[in-house]
């Protein structure tokens, strides 16, 4: 029996269509940002995957949120399941970047998911968390 390319590919096309039709699991991600040095400026919060963390892709989602007292809350709704990290910059002067001194040390606040205590940018694995089907709450302390 001879298989034509169309008859050979048909089962794979059906599997691909079924996979695309399957509902994507998503959950809400609630973030509490603490320990801001001031109420000036705004928080720049980026939800990234490994490629975004390395600067090779755009963030999955991003939010701008002014500080609001002791705890500032940010929500990312319907985040697809996967492995992510959060990066936060407290852009106190509103120039859109994390300002540093002459030796490259940040002079504005910043933070990462999991609050890793390292004297360098944490690795993706140090800051990573998994999103599944259940809502997730994270706490980020600004340094």
Secondary structure, 3 states (H helix, E strand, C coil): CCCCHHHHHHHHHHHHHHHHHCCCCEEEEEEEEECCCCCCCEEEEEEECHHHHCCCCCCCEEEEECCCCCEEEEEEEEEECEEEEEEEEEECCCCCCCCECCCCCECCCEEEHHHCCCCCCCCHHHHCEEECCCCEEEEEECC
